[in-house]
């Protein structure tokens, strides 16, 4: 009988986790997964994608062509 009483007391105390703690754990887990996934995608992109080329302005293009001696159209 003592064992049954002890089990009843444990069940009465362990009614469940605090709802605030559950929300905190879920939000924290989702945030962690999001950050880790972003880092993994960033590392993948750094290895596999070519670097971005900056657009060249028309002024610089004109100057480079003049240096090479190629006549610029329209002049």
Buried (B, 14 or more C-beta within 10 A) or exposed (E): EEEEEEEEEEEEEEEEEEEEEEEEEEEEEEEEEEEEEEEEEEEEEEEEEEEEEEEEEEEEEEEEEEEEEEEEEEE
